[in-house]
Amino acid sequence: MSAATLELWQTEWCPASHRVRQRLTELGLTYTAHQVPVESGERAELEALTGQRTIPVLVIAGGEIVREEQAIMSYLEAHYDEPPGAESQRQKAAKARRKELEQACPKLAAATH
């Protein structure tokens, strides 16, 4: 499938948004990230576009809207082949997460080395 224009409505602090961003990166897809307000009651723009205030939401060129993490992951799996470098990307991301956790929690660092 040719790459469609993808827009991800999300926040940086949302774990589901993070996992979707990671998967988009693994797949080598270019997308536009739209930050939404922290408070769901302040997400009028998101609601006007998608009919809801919860995140993450992926909007595909042509107006198709995919809501919630599991549905987004299923959509990506059905429409995009995993490139050869995806596993390497996952490993690098896992290493970076582990390093971040070790820095935040020195006891964890001692237990993992």
CYANA upper distance limits for C-alpha pairs under 8 A (distance plus 0.5 A):
  1 MET  CA     79 HIS  CA      7.17
  1 MET  CA     80 TYR  CA      7.16
  3 ALA  CA     29 LEU  CA      7.88
  4 ALA  CA     60 ILE  CA      7.09
  4 ALA  CA     61 ALA  CA      6.30
  5 THR  CA     30 THR  CA      8.31
  5 THR  CA     31 TYR  CA      7.21
  5 THR  CA     60 ILE  CA      6.39
  5 THR  CA     61 ALA  CA      5.44
  6 LEU  CA     30 THR  CA      7.67
  6 LEU  CA     31 TYR  CA      5.28
  6 LEU  CA     32 THR  CA      6.86
  6 LEU  CA     58 LEU  CA      7.29
  6 LEU  CA     59 VAL  CA      6.33
  6 LEU  CA     60 ILE  CA      5.38
  6 LEU  CA     61 ALA  CA      6.90
  7 GLU  CA     31 TYR  CA      5.97
  7 GLU  CA     32 THR  CA      5.18
  7 GLU  CA     33 ALA  CA      6.40
  7 GLU  CA     34 HIS  CA      7.65
  7 GLU  CA     58 LEU  CA      6.14
  7 GLU  CA     59 VAL  CA      5.54
  7 GLU  CA     60 ILE  CA      7.04
  8 LEU  CA     31 TYR  CA      7.37
  8 LEU  CA     32 THR  CA      6.58
  8 LEU  CA     33 ALA  CA      5.32
  8 LEU  CA     34 HIS  CA      6.50
  8 LEU  CA     56 PRO  CA      7.41
  8 LEU  CA     57 VAL  CA      6.30
  8 LEU  CA     58 LEU  CA      5.13
  8 LEU  CA     59 VAL  CA      6.94
  9 TRP  CA     33 ALA  CA      6.52
  9 TRP  CA     34 HIS  CA      5.23
  9 TRP  CA     35 GLN  CA      6.68
  9 TRP  CA     36 VAL  CA      7.15
  9 TRP  CA     46 LEU  CA      8.00
  9 TRP  CA     55 ILE  CA      7.05
  9 TRP  CA     56 PRO  CA      6.15
  9 TRP  CA     57 VAL  CA      5.62
  9 TRP  CA     58 LEU  CA      6.86
  9 TRP  CA     59 VAL  CA      8.46
 10 GLN  CA     14 CYS  CA      7.84
 10 GLN  CA     17 SER  CA      6.10
 10 GLN  CA     33 ALA  CA      7.46
 10 GLN  CA     34 HIS  CA      6.64
 10 GLN  CA     35 GLN  CA      5.88
 10 GLN  CA     36 VAL  CA      6.42
 10 GLN  CA     55 ILE  CA      6.07
 10 GLN  CA     56 PRO  CA      5.46
 10 GLN  CA     57 VAL  CA      7.41
 11 THR  CA     17 SER  CA      6.98
 11 THR  CA     34 HIS  CA      8.35
 11 THR  CA     35 GLN  CA      5.74
 11 THR  CA     36 VAL  CA      6.45
 11 THR  CA     37 PRO  CA      8.21
 11 THR  CA     38 VAL  CA      7.98
 11 THR  CA     55 ILE  CA      8.32
 11 THR  CA     56 PRO  CA      8.42
 12 GLU  CA     17 SER  CA      7.54
 12 GLU  CA     18 HIS  CA      7.28
 12 GLU  CA     35 GLN  CA      8.14
 13 TRP  CA     17 SER  CA      8.37
 13 TRP  CA     18 HIS  CA      8.13
 14 CYS  CA     18 HIS  CA      6.75
 15 PRO  CA     19 ARG  CA      6.81
 16 ALA  CA     20 VAL  CA      6.81
 16 ALA  CA     55 ILE  CA      8.43
 16 ALA  CA     56 PRO  CA      7.24
 16 ALA  CA     69 GLU  CA      6.37
 17 SER  CA     21 ARG  CA      6.64
 17 SER  CA     55 ILE  CA      7.59
 17 SER  CA     56 PRO  CA      5.82
 17 SER  CA     69 GLU  CA      7.84
 18 HIS  CA     22 GLN  CA      6.62
 19 ARG  CA     23 ARG  CA      6.74
 19 ARG  CA     69 GLU  CA      8.48
 20 VAL  CA     24 LEU  CA      6.70
 20 VAL  CA     56 PRO  CA      8.33
 20 VAL  CA     69 GLU  CA      7.17
 20 VAL  CA     72 ILE  CA      7.92
 20 VAL  CA     73 MET  CA      7.52
 21 ARG  CA     25 THR  CA      6.69
 22 GLN  CA     26 GLU  CA      6.66
 23 ARG  CA     27 LEU  CA      6.68
 23 ARG  CA     73 MET  CA      8.24
 24 LEU  CA     28 GLY  CA      6.77
 24 LEU  CA     29 LEU  CA      5.87
 24 LEU  CA     30 THR  CA      8.04
 24 LEU  CA     31 TYR  CA      8.42
 25 THR  CA     29 LEU  CA      6.51
 25 THR  CA     30 THR  CA      8.30
 25 THR  CA     89 GLN  CA      8.39
 26 GLU  CA     82 GLU  CA      8.06
 26 GLU  CA     83 PRO  CA      8.27
 26 GLU  CA     85 GLY  CA      7.94
 26 GLU  CA     86 ALA  CA      5.15
 26 GLU  CA     87 GLU  CA      8.09
 26 GLU  CA     89 GLN  CA      6.35
 26 GLU  CA     90 ARG  CA      7.37
 27 LEU  CA     80 TYR  CA      7.85
 27 LEU  CA     81 ASP  CA      7.90
 27 LEU  CA     82 GLU  CA      6.04
 27 LEU  CA     83 PRO  CA      6.61
 27 LEU  CA     86 ALA  CA      6.81
 28 GLY  CA     83 PRO  CA      7.90
 28 GLY  CA     86 ALA  CA      8.46
 36 VAL  CA     43 ARG  CA      6.92
 36 VAL  CA     46 LEU  CA      7.98
 37 PRO  CA     42 GLU  CA      6.58
 37 PRO  CA     43 ARG  CA      6.54
 38 VAL  CA     42 GLU  CA      8.22
 39 GLU  CA     43 ARG  CA      7.72
 40 SER  CA     53 ARG  CA      6.20
 40 SER  CA     54 THR  CA      7.33
 41 GLY  CA     53 ARG  CA      7.99
 43 ARG  CA     47 GLU  CA      6.73
 43 ARG  CA     53 ARG  CA      6.33
 44 ALA  CA     48 ALA  CA      6.51
 44 ALA  CA     53 ARG  CA      8.02
 45 GLU  CA     49 LEU  CA      6.82
 46 LEU  CA     50 THR  CA      6.42
 46 LEU  CA     51 GLY  CA      7.88
 46 LEU  CA     52 GLN  CA      7.28
 46 LEU  CA     53 ARG  CA      6.56
 47 GLU  CA     51 GLY  CA      5.04
 47 GLU  CA     52 GLN  CA      5.02
 47 GLU  CA     53 ARG  CA      5.70
 48 ALA  CA     52 GLN  CA      8.24
 50 THR  CA     57 VAL  CA      8.41
 50 THR  CA     65 ILE  CA      7.22
 54 THR  CA     68 GLU  CA      8.19
 55 ILE  CA     67 ARG  CA      7.80
 55 ILE  CA     68 GLU  CA      6.74
 56 PRO  CA     67 ARG  CA      7.02
 56 PRO  CA     68 GLU  CA      5.90
 56 PRO  CA     69 GLU  CA      6.73
 57 VAL  CA     65 ILE  CA      7.54
 57 VAL  CA     66 VAL  CA      6.31
 57 VAL  CA     67 ARG  CA      5.10
 57 VAL  CA     68 GLU  CA      6.46
 57 VAL  CA     69 GLU  CA      8.27
 57 VAL  CA     72 ILE  CA      8.08
 58 LEU  CA     65 ILE  CA      6.43
 58 LEU  CA     66 VAL  CA      5.61
 58 LEU  CA     67 ARG  CA      6.95
 58 LEU  CA     72 ILE  CA      7.21
 59 VAL  CA     63 GLY  CA      6.77
 59 VAL  CA     64 GLU  CA      6.30
 59 VAL  CA     65 ILE  CA      5.14
 59 VAL  CA     66 VAL  CA      6.82
 60 ILE  CA     64 GLU  CA      5.62
 60 ILE  CA     65 ILE  CA      6.84
 60 ILE  CA     66 VAL  CA      8.45
 66 VAL  CA     71 ALA  CA      6.90
 66 VAL  CA     72 ILE  CA      6.23
 66 VAL  CA     75 TYR  CA      8.15
 67 ARG  CA     71 ALA  CA      6.78
 67 ARG  CA     72 ILE  CA      7.00
 68 GLU  CA     72 ILE  CA      6.72
 69 GLU  CA     73 MET  CA      6.63
 70 GLN  CA     74 SER  CA      6.65
 71 ALA  CA     75 TYR  CA      6.60
 72 ILE  CA     76 LEU  CA      6.69
 73 MET  CA     77 GLU  CA      6.66
 74 SER  CA     78 ALA  CA      6.66
 75 TYR  CA     79 HIS  CA      6.64
 76 LEU  CA     80 TYR  CA      6.13
 77 GLU  CA     81 ASP  CA      7.60
 82 GLU  CA     86 ALA  CA      6.90
 85 GLY  CA     89 GLN  CA      6.77
 86 ALA  CA     90 ARG  CA      6.78
 87 GLU  CA     91 GLN  CA      6.73
 88 SER  CA     92 LYS  CA      6.69
 89 GLN  CA     93 ALA  CA      6.64
 90 ARG  CA     94 ALA  CA      6.61
 91 GLN  CA     95 LYS  CA      6.67
 92 LYS  CA     96 ALA  CA      6.72
 93 ALA  CA     97 ARG  CA      6.68
 94 ALA  CA     98 ARG  CA      6.61
 95 LYS  CA     99 LYS  CA      6.68
 96 ALA  CA    100 GLU  CA      6.66
 97 ARG  CA    101 LEU  CA      6.67
 98 ARG  CA    102 GLU  CA      6.59
 99 LYS  CA    103 GLN  CA      6.70
100 GLU  CA    104 ALA  CA      6.76
101 LEU  CA    105 CYS  CA      6.43
101 LEU  CA    108 LEU  CA      7.94
101 LEU  CA    109 ALA  CA      8.41
102 GLU  CA    106 PRO  CA      6.08
102 GLU  CA    107 LYS  CA      8.10
102 GLU  CA    108 LEU  CA      6.06
102 GLU  CA    109 ALA  CA      5.06
103 GLN  CA    109 ALA  CA      7.85
105 CYS  CA    109 ALA  CA      7.33
106 PRO  CA    110 ALA  CA      7.02
107 LYS  CA    111 ALA  CA      6.89
108 LEU  CA    112 THR  CA      6.75
109 ALA  CA    113 HIS  CA      6.90
